[in-house]
Amino acid sequence: MSSSTGTLFRVTTFGESHGPGLGAVVDGCPARLPLAQADIQAALDRRRPGQNALSTPRNEADTVEILSGVFDGLTLGTPIALLVRNHGQRSADYAPLAEIYRPSHADYTTEAKYGIRDPRGGGRASARETIGRVAAGAIAAKWLFADAGIEIRAYVESVHDVCLPREILAGLAAPDAPLPTLAQIDANPARCPHTPTAERIAGRIAAARAAGDSLGGVIRCRVRGVPPGLGEPVFDRIEALLAKAVLSLPACKGFDIGSGFAGATMRGSEHNDPFEFRDGVVRTTTNHSGGVQGGISNGEEISFRAAFKPVPSIALSQQSITRAGIPTELSIQGRHDPCVLPRAVPIVEAVTALTLADLCLRARAETGFQRKR
Ligand SMILES: Cc1cc2nc3c(=O)[nH]c(=O)nc-3n(C[C@H](O)[C@H](O)[C@H](O)COP(=O)(O)O)c2cc1C
């Protein structure tokens, strides 16, 4: 089983949801990057459970410890080990479910593959694994900004059938319009940068929770400052690596970049992005390509979407079978997220940062130089 990702900026995550702790080892982070525990903690605080009324009531601090690779506030170029100890796990909540395959969870598939599973929580399939990715991603994001001015910003675009209105979407996507700020996105628990839509989303999530149900939705992620020349033309196309990173997140079921699936209904004459020379640099006047052509960044904003399903743990009654194949009915109690979209925002940013930090280092090795936007 591979728990590692990346070629030069290499990350391994470890830990299960109900074990003693989780975390990551980051191998390949360049030396002399200023790095403090607070840089990583800020990202984990945006991910942690119990942060507001829309997330699970599990209230975990998820405090990170840096065990190696940093001295006097600077990275050493050696492996950076990051640990978050598990506290407040309620393994007893899972006891009644130990013999049942929870619908659309990883119980059956884990057991079918390994012949054994930890029935407390989701084990490695649990979203607590993403603690390691968010902690490592905070380091990658800091390096990307310090080294190349690259900024990554994600936000919730829709939950269930509540979506940002067309004119707001168009305004946000206008060429060279400023990215929504972190403060704008985090101004409401829905992490949607338009207050009226955020309030409707919050109402929808609260109603789903009250009904014992769950909801899915879509996150938009945008990256500014990417130089032309990251990525490769065949297997390691940027969009392929981003899709793998994002679809490797629990509950993520869809990815599209640039015009995405909508491009399938357009004509070439509408879809092509014309080139122009603007302020001394090669630019395109539109960005249906989402910042990537032939698998390589073209210097425009990289913009993609990730779709998350409604989480499988719901209090409403469901049919399933036991491990012995006997039909049974279950209702999942305990502390669950009725909708993971707001908490998934920093997780999508983290895996994007990990993918791009690796590609930046690889481009430097492949071409012998680092281009800046
Ligand atoms: C941030 C985050 C939090 C999640 N919290 C829960 C949860 O509280 N309850 C739940 O059933 N699933 C939750 N999930 C989703 C499950 O981990 C996931 O659906 C399950 O492991 C099966 O994997 P799959 O949906 O990718 O097939 C969460 C996912 C994310 C990204």
The ligand as an SDF file (V2000), in Angstrom:
LIG
                    3D

 31 33  0  0  0  0  0  0  0  0999 V2000
  -13.1070   16.6340    5.6370 C   0  0  0  0  0  0  0  0  0  0  0  0
  -13.8990   15.3570    5.5030 C   0  0  0  0  0  0  0  0  0  0  0  0
  -14.6690   14.9380    6.5860 C   0  0  0  0  0  0  0  0  0  0  0  0
  -15.4330   13.7640    6.4840 C   0  0  0  0  0  0  0  0  0  0  0  0
  -16.2190   13.4180    7.5560 N   0  0  0  0  0  0  0  0  0  0  0  0
  -17.0380   12.3590    7.4350 C   0  0  0  0  0  0  0  0  0  0  0  0
  -17.9650   12.0260    8.4840 C   0  0  0  0  0  0  0  0  0  0  0  0
  -18.0360   12.7100    9.5100 O   0  0  0  0  0  0  0  0  0  0  0  0
  -18.7610   10.9430    8.3010 N   0  0  0  0  0  0  0  0  0  0  0  0
  -18.6960   10.1830    7.1620 C   0  0  0  0  0  0  0  0  0  0  0  0
  -19.4320    9.2390    7.0200 O   0  0  0  0  0  0  0  0  0  0  0  0
  -17.8490   10.4590    6.1610 N   0  0  0  0  0  0  0  0  0  0  0  0
  -17.0170   11.5300    6.2610 C   0  0  0  0  0  0  0  0  0  0  0  0
  -16.1650   11.8190    5.2240 N   0  0  0  0  0  0  0  0  0  0  0  0
  -16.1720   10.9740    4.0180 C   0  0  0  0  0  0  0  0  0  0  0  0
  -15.6390    9.5640    4.2420 C   0  0  0  0  0  0  0  0  0  0  0  0
  -14.3380    9.5830    4.7890 O   0  0  0  0  0  0  0  0  0  0  0  0
  -15.6380    8.7800    2.9170 C   0  0  0  0  0  0  0  0  0  0  0  0
  -16.8430    8.9820    2.2310 O   0  0  0  0  0  0  0  0  0  0  0  0
  -15.4710    7.2810    3.1600 C   0  0  0  0  0  0  0  0  0  0  0  0
  -14.1890    7.0440    3.7330 O   0  0  0  0  0  0  0  0  0  0  0  0
  -15.6080    6.4340    1.8870 C   0  0  0  0  0  0  0  0  0  0  0  0
  -14.7360    6.8710    0.8820 O   0  0  0  0  0  0  0  0  0  0  0  0
  -15.2710    7.3520   -0.5370 P   0  0  0  0  0  0  0  0  0  0  0  0
  -16.4720    8.2150   -0.2870 O   0  0  0  0  0  0  0  0  0  0  0  0
  -14.1480    8.1240   -1.1560 O   0  0  0  0  0  0  0  0  0  0  0  0
  -15.6300    6.1290   -1.3410 O   0  0  0  0  0  0  0  0  0  0  0  0
  -15.3840   12.9820    5.2960 C   0  0  0  0  0  0  0  0  0  0  0  0
  -14.5950   13.4050    4.2150 C   0  0  0  0  0  0  0  0  0  0  0  0
  -13.8660   14.5820    4.2960 C   0  0  0  0  0  0  0  0  0  0  0  0
  -13.0350   15.0330    3.1250 C   0  0  0  0  0  0  0  0  0  0  0  0
  1  2  1  0
  2  3  1  0
  2 30  2  0
  3  4  2  0
  4  5  1  0
  4 28  1  0
  5  6  2  0
  6  7  1  0
  6 13  1  0
  7  8  2  0
  7  9  1  0
  9 10  1  0
 10 11  2  0
 10 12  1  0
 12 13  2  0
 13 14  1  0
 14 15  1  0
 14 28  1  0
 15 16  1  0
 16 17  1  0
 16 18  1  0
 18 19  1  0
 18 20  1  0
 20 21  1  0
 20 22  1  0
 22 23  1  0
 23 24  1  0
 24 25  2  0
 24 26  1  0
 24 27  1  0
 28 29  2  0
 29 30  1  0
 30 31  1  0
M  END
$$$$
